[in-house]
Amino acid sequence: MIFILISWFYILFITVGMGSLIMNFTKIKNPVFLIVSGLFFQLILIHFWAIFFSVGLTFYCVNSLIAAGLIYYQRTKIKSILIQSVDDFKKWNPFLKFLFIFIGIAALMQSSVSPYLPDNESYYIQTIKWLNTYGLVKGLANLHLFFGQMSGWHMLQSSFNFGFLVNFLNDLNGFLLVVISFFGSDRLNHFTKQKNLPDLFIGLIFIASVFLFRFLDAPSPDLPVFLIFPVMVWIFLNQFEKPDKDHILLLFIFGLLLTLSKITSFPALILPIVLLIKSSAFRKTVPAAFLLCLTALIAFLSKNYIITGYLLNPTDLLGNLLNPDWKMPNHLQQLFYAYPQFHAYNSSPEEFENFKNWSPLTKFTKWFFSPKLHGVFNKLILVLLIVFPFWIRKNKALFWIYFAGLFQFLILYFTSPQYRFFFHIILVLGLIIVATILIKISFRNLKILLTLTVVPVLIPLVFNLNFKALTNNHFMRTQTKTFRAPYIFKPKKNSQYIYHYEKITDGNLEYNSPVKTYMWLTGDGELPVANKIMINYIKKREGHRPQLRTGNLKDGFKSDEIKK
């Protein structure tokens, strides 16, 4: 916990420094908005740095100097914001102070245990390690299909994990949860005085704590979408009648951060676009908004092109425009695109070969009647999309929120309808409905509700649990990892398994393969790591194998056709 807390202070230092850039073209003075904006500008810096260099010791030194310089330059404004934040905290209701501190300690505890999410073992660890060691590597997706979905959130994590020294500081998610918890607590404190619907809405995000905490011990790009999108909705609701330039640009920054972190969340950009069109400051706002979008687009296209050879990965749109030697073969790219789609239907691996022949009715039936937690959320999103229009009642702001949610769902349904991809829509629509019902709730009853929904986050940290009743995922059916006293000082490493590796030579490629694991898993092995089961599957099914482009790992990989 102590090491993680120190790393959080480092993240705070960097994000406050980078976030101070927003002060050059807005008058935003909210500390949470400053920090989240800092994540965006930090991400842009990493995208362009990693094209040429590793995100290693040199980057950390340069990055720290940049942040320190920016803080010094904006020291008066930053000091004012921090003093105001402390003063606001002192004025909070004692219960809200306790709630915030409790969530902070619980988040530290959760971040200290072994990561639980299976994606951490298949590609989170390895993509971050490649960034720390080499930066963006040409054709990395040829080594492992999943490496092609490198998230901007993983790029951010690579700049905060000190990967050149340790392997247990992948805790950006915990930091973000604490930051958003500060915002939620502050707005709840305002709600106790003004009974404002948007404030209650964002404060009620705490009732989803048990679910959100499942994403803390690994750098899942899902969590920033779950946490930041509701904040965007809060800004949208408050700005809808008279949008100003500052908050429109802030919404663009937040939306672009989510899009770079998880491309499926791009419909979040509908919100700032709507406010931009409504704004009387349209002409003054467009140049800055365009510059932000263009910069983010260049960063996104550059990363995709280097990693996969496709500008708009995971799709093959504009796929024939550029054809570098490290480009993934189109049929491999389609396989990579199809697998996450298939995963959304909770079917057995044996059914994958027939997946492309499924009818729309078959897909809907399998999706709607998915077992356990998947099926619950799949049904819930449909219920909310049907019921929510009754809450709109000529409220144009809610209409656009609903439109963004509906558009998001339709995009996902026809691509990869996994419930965690649209959980932020469930969260926002559901909390708005709950907030309208509880708008007159007494603070006493609100305290009871928050206590009953937040305190249970400690249960998986104290008791070994498994989620067999909730999921069919083999890896998520294992027991959760409980908190132990030694973690107060040093957290567990960033992998929940102990892997044994064997060295495999295939053509000019020598790689480390985990022994006796599922085909997609890679773990925390020394670079390069791939799974021989996966490589042999692709060799047999697609007739291709990964090879080095040159004799050096930093020059990347290509996919060679196997001569028969």
C-alpha positions as CSV (number, residue, x, y, z in Angstrom):
1,M,0.0,0.0,0.0
2,I,2.8,2.4,0.9
3,F,4.5,1.9,-2.5
4,I,1.2,2.4,-4.3
5,L,0.4,5.5,-2.3
6,I,3.8,7.0,-3.3
7,S,3.1,6.1,-6.9
8,W,-0.3,7.9,-6.7
9,F,1.4,11.0,-5.4
10,Y,3.7,10.8,-8.5
11,I,0.7,10.4,-10.8
12,L,-0.8,13.4,-9.1
13,F,2.3,15.4,-9.6
14,I,2.5,14.6,-13.3
15,T,-1.2,15.0,-14.0
16,V,-1.4,18.4,-12.2
17,G,1.6,19.6,-14.2
18,M,0.3,18.3,-17.5
19,G,-3.3,19.4,-16.7
20,S,-2.1,22.9,-16.1
21,L,-1.9,23.2,-19.9
22,I,-5.7,23.5,-20.0
23,M,-5.3,26.8,-18.1
24,N,-3.8,28.4,-21.2
25,F,-7.1,28.3,-23.0
26,T,-9.8,27.8,-20.4
27,K,-10.7,29.2,-16.9
28,I,-11.3,25.7,-15.5
29,K,-10.4,25.6,-11.8
30,N,-11.8,22.3,-10.6
31,P,-9.0,20.0,-9.3
32,V,-10.6,16.8,-10.7
33,F,-11.0,18.4,-14.2
34,L,-7.4,19.5,-13.9
35,I,-6.2,16.0,-13.1
36,V,-8.3,14.2,-15.8
37,S,-7.2,16.8,-18.4
38,G,-3.6,16.0,-17.3
39,L,-4.2,12.4,-18.2
40,F,-5.2,13.4,-21.7
41,F,-2.2,15.6,-22.3
42,Q,0.1,13.0,-20.8
43,L,-1.4,10.4,-23.2
44,I,-0.7,12.6,-26.2
45,L,2.9,13.1,-25.1
46,I,3.4,9.3,-24.7
47,H,1.9,8.5,-28.1
48,F,4.4,10.7,-29.9
49,W,7.4,9.8,-27.6
50,A,6.8,6.1,-28.0
51,I,7.0,6.3,-31.8
52,F,10.8,6.9,-31.4
53,F,11.8,5.9,-27.9
54,S,10.9,3.5,-25.0
55,V,8.8,4.7,-22.1
56,G,11.7,4.1,-19.8
57,L,14.0,5.9,-17.4
58,T,14.7,8.7,-19.9
59,F,11.0,9.4,-20.4
60,Y,10.4,9.5,-16.7
61,C,13.1,12.0,-16.2
62,V,12.0,14.2,-19.1
63,N,8.3,13.9,-18.2
64,S,9.0,14.9,-14.6
65,L,11.0,17.9,-15.7
66,I,8.2,19.0,-18.0
67,A,5.6,18.6,-15.2
68,A,7.8,20.4,-12.7
69,G,8.3,23.3,-15.2
70,L,4.6,23.6,-15.9
71,I,3.7,23.5,-12.2
72,Y,6.3,26.3,-11.6
73,Y,4.9,28.3,-14.5
74,Q,1.3,28.0,-13.3
75,R,2.2,27.8,-9.5
76,T,-0.1,30.7,-8.5
77,K,-3.2,29.2,-10.2
78,I,-2.4,25.7,-9.1
79,K,-1.9,26.8,-5.5
80,S,-5.2,28.6,-5.5
81,I,-7.0,25.5,-6.8
82,L,-5.4,23.2,-4.2
83,I,-6.1,25.6,-1.3
84,Q,-9.7,25.9,-2.5
85,S,-10.0,22.1,-2.6
86,V,-8.8,21.7,0.9
87,D,-11.2,24.4,2.1
88,D,-14.1,22.6,0.3
89,F,-13.1,19.3,1.9
90,K,-13.1,20.9,5.4
91,K,-16.7,22.1,4.8
92,W,-18.0,18.6,3.8
93,N,-20.4,16.7,5.9
94,P,-18.5,14.4,8.3
95,F,-20.1,11.4,6.7
96,L,-18.9,12.4,3.3
97,K,-15.3,12.9,4.6
98,F,-15.4,9.4,6.1
99,L,-16.9,7.9,2.9
100,F,-14.1,9.5,0.8
101,I,-11.3,8.3,3.1
102,F,-12.9,4.8,3.4
103,I,-13.0,4.5,-0.4
104,G,-9.3,5.7,-0.7
105,I,-8.1,3.1,1.9
106,A,-10.2,0.4,0.3
107,A,-8.9,1.3,-3.2
108,L,-5.3,1.1,-1.8
109,M,-6.0,-2.4,-0.4
110,Q,-7.7,-3.6,-3.6
111,S,-4.8,-2.3,-5.7
112,S,-2.3,-4.2,-3.5
113,V,-3.7,-7.7,-4.3
114,S,-3.0,-9.8,-7.3
115,P,-4.8,-8.8,-10.5
116,Y,-8.0,-10.7,-11.1
117,L,-9.0,-9.8,-14.7
118,P,-8.0,-12.5,-17.2
119,D,-7.1,-9.8,-19.9
120,N,-4.3,-8.8,-17.6
121,E,-2.7,-12.1,-18.2
122,S,-3.2,-12.2,-22.0
123,Y,-2.1,-8.8,-23.1
124,Y,-2.1,-6.0,-20.4
125,I,1.2,-7.0,-18.9
126,Q,3.0,-7.7,-22.1
127,T,1.9,-4.6,-24.0
128,I,2.9,-2.4,-21.1
129,K,6.3,-4.2,-20.9
130,W,6.9,-3.6,-24.6
131,L,6.2,0.1,-24.1
132,N,8.6,0.3,-21.2
133,T,11.3,-1.5,-23.1
134,Y,11.0,-0.4,-26.7
135,G,8.0,2.0,-27.1
136,L,5.7,1.3,-30.1
137,V,7.0,-1.8,-31.9
138,K,6.3,-2.3,-35.6
139,G,4.0,-5.3,-36.3
140,L,3.7,-6.2,-32.6
141,A,0.3,-7.6,-33.3
142,N,1.9,-10.3,-35.5
143,L,3.5,-11.8,-32.4
144,H,0.2,-12.0,-30.5
145,L,-3.2,-11.0,-32.0
146,F,-4.3,-9.3,-28.7
147,F,-1.2,-7.0,-28.7
148,G,-2.9,-5.2,-31.6
149,Q,-5.5,-3.8,-29.2
150,M,-3.0,-1.8,-27.2
151,S,-5.1,0.8,-25.3
152,G,-4.1,4.3,-24.7
153,W,-4.8,3.5,-21.0
154,H,-2.0,1.0,-21.1
155,M,0.2,3.6,-22.6
156,L,-0.7,5.9,-19.7
157,Q,0.0,3.1,-17.2
158,S,3.5,2.5,-18.8
159,S,4.4,6.1,-17.8
160,F,3.5,5.5,-14.1
161,N,4.5,2.0,-13.3
162,F,8.3,2.4,-13.1
163,G,8.6,-0.8,-15.1
164,F,12.3,-0.5,-15.5
165,L,12.6,-1.0,-11.7
166,V,9.6,-3.0,-10.4
167,N,6.7,-5.1,-11.6
168,F,4.0,-4.3,-9.1
169,L,2.8,-0.8,-9.8
170,N,0.0,-1.1,-12.3
171,D,-2.4,0.9,-10.2
172,L,-3.6,3.8,-12.3
173,N,-7.2,2.6,-12.0
174,G,-7.2,2.9,-8.2
175,F,-5.9,6.5,-8.5
176,L,-8.6,7.4,-10.9
177,L,-11.3,5.9,-8.7
178,V,-10.1,8.0,-5.8
179,V,-10.1,11.2,-7.9
180,I,-13.6,10.6,-9.2
181,S,-14.7,9.7,-5.6
182,F,-13.5,13.2,-4.5
183,F,-15.7,14.8,-7.2
184,G,-18.7,12.6,-6.3
185,S,-18.4,13.4,-2.6
186,D,-18.0,17.1,-3.3
187,R,-21.2,17.1,-5.5
188,L,-23.1,15.1,-2.8
189,N,-22.1,17.8,-0.3
190,H,-23.7,20.4,-2.7
191,F,-26.7,18.2,-3.1
192,T,-27.4,18.3,0.6
193,K,-27.8,22.1,0.3
194,Q,-29.3,22.6,-3.1
195,K,-31.1,19.3,-4.0
196,N,-29.8,19.4,-7.6
197,L,-30.5,16.4,-9.8
198,P,-27.1,16.3,-11.6
199,D,-25.3,16.4,-8.2
200,L,-27.3,13.5,-6.9
201,F,-26.8,11.6,-10.1
202,I,-23.0,11.8,-10.0
203,G,-22.9,11.1,-6.3
204,L,-24.9,7.9,-6.7
205,I,-22.1,6.4,-8.7
206,F,-20.9,5.1,-5.3
207,I,-23.7,2.5,-5.3
208,A,-21.9,0.7,-8.0
209,S,-18.7,0.4,-5.9
210,V,-18.7,-3.4,-5.6
211,F,-18.7,-3.8,-9.4
212,L,-16.2,-0.9,-10.0
213,F,-13.7,-2.3,-7.5
214,R,-13.4,-5.5,-9.6
215,F,-11.4,-3.3,-12.1
216,L,-8.9,-1.8,-9.7
217,D,-6.1,-4.3,-9.4
218,A,-5.3,-4.3,-13.2
219,P,-5.1,-1.4,-15.7
220,S,-8.4,-2.2,-17.4
221,P,-9.4,0.5,-19.9
222,D,-13.0,-0.2,-19.1
223,L,-12.8,1.6,-15.7
224,P,-12.0,5.1,-17.1
225,V,-15.0,4.8,-19.3
226,F,-17.2,3.8,-16.3
227,L,-15.9,6.7,-14.3
228,I,-15.3,9.6,-16.7
229,F,-18.4,9.3,-18.9
230,P,-20.8,10.0,-16.0
231,V,-18.7,13.1,-15.2
232,M,-19.1,14.1,-18.8
233,V,-22.9,13.7,-18.4
234,W,-22.8,15.8,-15.3
235,I,-21.0,18.6,-17.2
236,F,-23.5,18.2,-20.1
237,L,-26.5,18.5,-17.9
238,N,-25.2,21.6,-16.2
239,Q,-24.1,23.3,-19.4
240,F,-26.9,22.4,-21.7
241,E,-28.9,25.6,-21.5
242,K,-25.9,28.0,-21.8
243,P,-22.8,26.1,-22.9
244,D,-19.6,28.0,-22.6
245,K,-16.3,27.5,-24.5
246,D,-14.4,26.3,-21.4
247,H,-16.7,23.4,-20.6
248,I,-17.2,22.4,-24.3
249,L,-13.4,22.0,-24.7
250,L,-13.3,20.1,-21.4
251,L,-15.9,17.7,-22.7
252,F,-13.8,17.2,-25.9
253,I,-10.7,16.5,-23.8
254,F,-12.6,13.9,-21.7
255,G,-14.3,12.3,-24.7
256,L,-11.0,12.1,-26.6
257,L,-9.3,10.6,-23.6
258,L,-12.0,7.9,-23.5
259,T,-11.8,7.3,-27.2
260,L,-8.0,6.8,-27.1
261,S,-8.3,4.6,-24.1
262,K,-11.1,2.4,-25.6
263,I,-12.1,3.1,-29.2
264,T,-15.6,1.7,-28.7
265,S,-16.4,4.7,-26.4
266,F,-16.2,7.2,-29.3
267,P,-20.0,8.0,-29.1
268,A,-19.1,10.0,-25.9
269,L,-18.0,12.7,-28.3
270,I,-21.6,13.3,-29.2
271,L,-22.0,15.3,-26.0
272,P,-19.4,18.0,-26.7
273,I,-20.5,18.2,-30.4
274,V,-24.1,18.9,-29.3
275,L,-23.0,21.7,-26.9
276,L,-20.6,23.1,-29.6
277,I,-23.5,23.4,-32.1
278,K,-25.7,25.1,-29.4
279,S,-23.1,27.4,-28.2
280,S,-23.1,31.1,-29.0
281,A,-19.3,30.9,-28.8
282,F,-19.2,28.4,-31.7
283,R,-16.6,30.3,-33.8
284,K,-14.3,30.9,-30.9
285,T,-14.5,27.3,-29.8
286,V,-14.1,25.4,-33.1
287,P,-10.4,26.1,-33.7
288,A,-9.3,24.7,-30.3
289,A,-11.7,21.8,-30.6
290,F,-10.5,21.0,-34.1
291,L,-6.9,21.1,-32.9
292,L,-7.6,18.8,-30.0
293,C,-9.4,16.3,-32.3
294,L,-6.8,16.4,-35.0
295,T,-3.9,15.8,-32.5
296,A,-5.8,12.9,-31.0
297,L,-6.6,11.4,-34.4
298,I,-2.9,11.6,-35.6
299,A,-1.8,9.9,-32.3
300,F,-4.5,7.2,-32.8
301,L,-3.6,6.5,-36.4
302,S,0.1,6.5,-35.8
303,K,-0.2,3.9,-33.0
304,N,-2.4,1.6,-35.0
305,Y,-0.2,1.9,-38.1
306,I,2.9,1.0,-36.1
307,I,1.4,-1.9,-34.1
308,T,-0.7,-3.5,-36.8
309,G,-0.1,-1.8,-40.2
310,Y,-3.8,-0.7,-40.3
311,L,-4.7,2.9,-39.6
312,L,-8.2,2.2,-38.2
313,N,-7.6,-1.1,-36.5
314,P,-9.6,-3.1,-35.4
315,T,-11.4,-2.5,-38.7
316,D,-9.7,-2.8,-42.1
317,L,-11.2,0.5,-43.4
318,L,-8.5,2.3,-45.4
319,G,-6.6,-1.0,-45.1
320,N,-5.2,-0.9,-48.7
321,L,-4.0,2.7,-48.3
322,L,-0.7,1.7,-46.8
323,N,1.1,-1.6,-47.0
324,P,4.2,-1.8,-44.8
325,D,6.1,-5.1,-44.5
326,W,4.9,-5.5,-40.9
327,K,1.2,-5.3,-41.8
328,M,-0.9,-8.1,-40.4
329,P,-2.4,-10.3,-43.2
330,N,-6.0,-9.3,-43.8
331,H,-7.4,-12.7,-42.8
332,L,-5.4,-12.5,-39.5
333,Q,-6.8,-9.1,-38.9
334,Q,-10.3,-10.4,-39.5
335,L,-9.6,-13.3,-37.1
336,F,-8.6,-10.7,-34.5
337,Y,-11.7,-8.7,-35.1
338,A,-14.0,-11.8,-35.0
339,Y,-12.8,-13.3,-31.8
340,P,-13.9,-10.5,-29.4
341,Q,-17.3,-10.5,-31.3
342,F,-17.7,-14.2,-30.7
343,H,-16.6,-13.8,-27.0
344,A,-19.7,-11.6,-26.4
345,Y,-22.0,-14.6,-27.0
346,N,-20.6,-16.7,-24.2
347,S,-20.4,-19.7,-26.4
348,S,-18.0,-22.6,-26.3
349,P,-14.8,-22.4,-28.2
350,E,-15.9,-25.2,-30.5
351,E,-18.6,-23.0,-31.9
352,F,-16.2,-20.4,-33.1
353,E,-15.6,-22.0,-36.5
354,N,-19.3,-21.7,-37.3
355,F,-19.7,-18.2,-35.8
356,K,-19.6,-16.4,-39.2
357,N,-22.6,-18.5,-40.4
358,W,-24.9,-17.6,-37.5
359,S,-28.1,-15.8,-38.5
360,P,-29.1,-12.4,-36.8
361,L,-31.8,-14.3,-34.9
362,T,-29.3,-16.9,-33.6
363,K,-26.9,-14.1,-32.5
364,F,-29.7,-12.2,-30.7
365,T,-31.0,-15.4,-29.0
366,K,-27.5,-16.4,-27.8
367,W,-26.8,-12.8,-26.6
368,F,-30.1,-12.2,-24.9
369,F,-30.1,-15.6,-23.1
370,S,-26.5,-15.5,-22.2
371,P,-26.0,-17.2,-18.8
372,K,-25.3,-15.5,-15.4
373,L,-24.0,-12.0,-15.2
374,H,-23.7,-11.5,-18.9
375,G,-27.4,-12.3,-19.4
376,V,-28.4,-10.0,-16.6
377,F,-26.7,-7.0,-18.0
378,N,-27.8,-7.8,-21.6
379,K,-31.4,-7.8,-20.5
380,L,-30.9,-4.7,-18.3
381,I,-29.5,-2.5,-21.1
382,L,-32.6,-3.4,-23.2
383,V,-35.0,-2.6,-20.4
384,L,-33.3,0.8,-19.7
385,L,-33.3,1.7,-23.4
386,I,-37.1,1.0,-23.5
387,V,-37.9,2.6,-20.2
388,F,-35.7,5.7,-20.2
389,P,-37.7,7.7,-22.8
390,F,-40.4,8.0,-20.2
391,W,-38.0,9.9,-18.0
392,I,-37.1,12.4,-20.8
393,R,-40.5,14.3,-20.8
394,K,-39.4,17.0,-23.2
395,N,-36.0,17.4,-21.5
396,K,-33.7,17.9,-24.4
397,A,-30.6,17.4,-22.4
398,L,-31.8,13.9,-21.4
399,F,-32.8,13.2,-25.0
400,W,-29.2,13.7,-26.2
401,I,-27.8,11.6,-23.4
402,Y,-30.3,8.9,-24.4
403,F,-29.4,9.3,-28.1
404,A,-25.6,8.9,-27.3
405,G,-26.4,5.8,-25.2
406,L,-28.6,4.3,-27.9
407,F,-26.1,5.0,-30.6
408,Q,-23.3,3.5,-28.4
409,F,-25.4,0.3,-27.9
410,L,-26.2,-0.1,-31.6
411,I,-22.6,0.3,-32.6
412,L,-21.6,-2.4,-30.0
413,Y,-24.4,-4.7,-30.8
414,F,-23.3,-5.1,-34.4
415,T,-19.6,-5.3,-33.5
416,S,-18.9,-6.8,-30.0
417,P,-21.8,-6.6,-27.6
418,Q,-19.9,-7.5,-24.4
419,Y,-21.7,-6.1,-21.4
420,R,-18.6,-4.3,-20.0
421,F,-18.4,-2.3,-23.2
422,F,-21.8,-0.7,-22.6
423,F,-21.9,-0.8,-18.8
424,H,-21.3,2.9,-18.7
425,I,-24.6,3.4,-20.5
426,I,-26.3,1.1,-18.0
427,L,-24.7,3.1,-15.2
428,V,-25.7,6.6,-16.6
429,L,-29.3,5.8,-17.6
430,G,-29.9,3.8,-14.4
431,L,-28.5,6.4,-12.1
432,I,-30.5,9.2,-13.7
433,I,-33.7,7.2,-13.2
434,V,-32.7,6.4,-9.6
435,A,-31.8,10.1,-9.0
436,T,-35.2,11.3,-10.2
437,I,-36.9,8.8,-7.9
438,L,-34.7,9.8,-4.9
439,I,-34.4,13.5,-5.5
440,K,-36.3,14.2,-2.2
441,I,-34.4,11.6,-0.2
442,S,-33.3,12.7,3.3
443,F,-29.6,12.8,4.0
444,R,-30.1,10.2,6.7
445,N,-31.5,7.7,4.2
446,L,-28.9,8.7,1.7
447,K,-26.2,7.8,4.2
448,I,-27.8,4.4,4.8
449,L,-27.9,3.7,1.1
450,L,-24.3,4.6,0.5
451,T,-23.1,2.7,3.5
452,L,-25.0,-0.5,2.4
453,T,-23.5,-0.2,-1.1
454,V,-19.9,0.9,-0.4
455,V,-18.9,-1.1,2.7
456,P,-19.3,-4.5,1.0
457,V,-16.2,-3.7,-1.2
458,L,-14.2,-5.0,1.8
459,I,-15.8,-8.5,1.6
460,P,-13.6,-9.9,-1.3
461,L,-10.6,-8.4,0.5
462,V,-11.3,-10.3,3.7
463,F,-12.9,-13.5,2.4
464,N,-11.9,-15.8,-0.4
465,L,-14.8,-15.7,-2.9
466,N,-15.4,-17.2,-6.3
467,F,-17.9,-16.1,-8.9
468,K,-19.1,-19.4,-10.4
469,A,-22.6,-18.2,-9.9
470,L,-22.0,-15.1,-11.9
471,T,-19.8,-16.1,-14.8
472,N,-18.7,-19.0,-17.0
473,N,-15.2,-17.5,-17.6
474,H,-12.8,-20.1,-16.3
475,F,-10.3,-17.5,-15.0
476,M,-12.9,-15.4,-13.2
477,R,-14.4,-18.4,-11.5
478,T,-11.2,-18.8,-9.4
479,Q,-11.1,-17.4,-5.9
480,T,-10.5,-13.7,-5.4
481,K,-7.2,-12.7,-3.7
482,T,-7.6,-11.5,-0.2
483,F,-5.6,-8.7,1.4
484,R,-2.6,-9.7,3.6
485,A,-0.6,-7.7,6.1
486,P,2.6,-7.7,4.1
487,Y,0.8,-5.8,1.3
488,I,0.7,-2.7,3.6
489,F,4.3,-2.2,2.5
490,K,4.8,-4.0,-0.8
491,P,1.9,-5.1,-3.1
492,K,1.7,-8.3,-4.9
493,K,3.3,-8.5,-8.4
494,N,1.2,-7.6,-11.5
495,S,0.3,-11.2,-12.3
496,Q,-1.9,-13.7,-10.4
497,Y,-0.2,-16.8,-11.7
498,I,3.3,-18.3,-11.4
499,Y,4.2,-19.3,-15.0
500,H,7.0,-21.6,-16.2
501,Y,8.4,-20.8,-19.6
502,E,10.1,-22.7,-22.3
503,K,12.2,-21.2,-25.0
504,I,10.9,-21.9,-28.5
505,T,12.7,-21.3,-31.8
506,D,10.6,-21.0,-34.9
507,G,12.4,-19.7,-38.0
508,N,14.3,-16.6,-37.0
509,L,12.1,-16.0,-34.0
510,E,13.1,-17.2,-30.5
511,Y,10.4,-16.6,-27.9
512,N,9.3,-17.6,-24.4
513,S,6.1,-19.6,-24.2
514,P,4.2,-20.3,-20.9
515,V,3.9,-24.0,-20.2
516,K,0.4,-25.6,-19.8
517,T,-1.7,-22.5,-20.1
518,Y,-4.7,-21.4,-22.2
519,M,-3.7,-20.4,-25.7
520,W,-4.1,-16.6,-25.3
521,L,-2.2,-16.3,-22.0
522,T,1.3,-14.8,-21.8
523,G,1.9,-13.6,-18.2
524,D,4.9,-11.7,-17.0
525,G,7.7,-13.5,-18.9
526,E,10.8,-11.9,-20.5
527,L,10.3,-10.4,-23.9
528,P,9.4,-11.7,-26.4
529,V,6.6,-13.8,-25.0
530,A,4.0,-15.6,-27.1
531,N,2.0,-18.7,-26.5
532,K,3.1,-21.7,-28.7
533,I,-0.5,-23.1,-28.6
534,M,-1.8,-19.8,-30.2
535,I,1.1,-19.7,-32.7
536,N,0.6,-23.3,-33.7
537,Y,-3.2,-22.7,-34.0
538,I,-2.7,-19.8,-36.4
539,K,0.0,-21.7,-38.3
540,K,-2.5,-24.6,-38.9
541,R,-5.6,-22.5,-39.4
542,E,-4.2,-19.5,-41.3
543,G,-0.9,-20.7,-42.7
544,H,1.2,-17.8,-41.1
545,R,3.7,-17.5,-38.4
546,P,5.4,-14.5,-36.7
547,Q,9.0,-13.7,-37.6
548,L,11.5,-10.9,-36.8
549,R,11.7,-8.2,-39.4
550,T,15.4,-8.0,-38.8
551,G,17.7,-9.5,-36.2
552,N,16.6,-7.0,-33.5
553,L,13.5,-7.1,-31.4
554,K,13.1,-3.3,-31.5
555,D,12.6,-3.5,-35.3
556,G,9.5,-5.5,-34.8
557,F,7.7,-8.5,-36.4
558,K,6.2,-9.5,-39.6
559,S,3.9,-12.4,-40.5
560,D,5.4,-15.0,-42.9
561,E,3.3,-17.4,-45.0
562,I,4.3,-21.0,-44.4
563,K,5.4,-22.7,-47.5
564,K,3.7,-26.0,-48.0
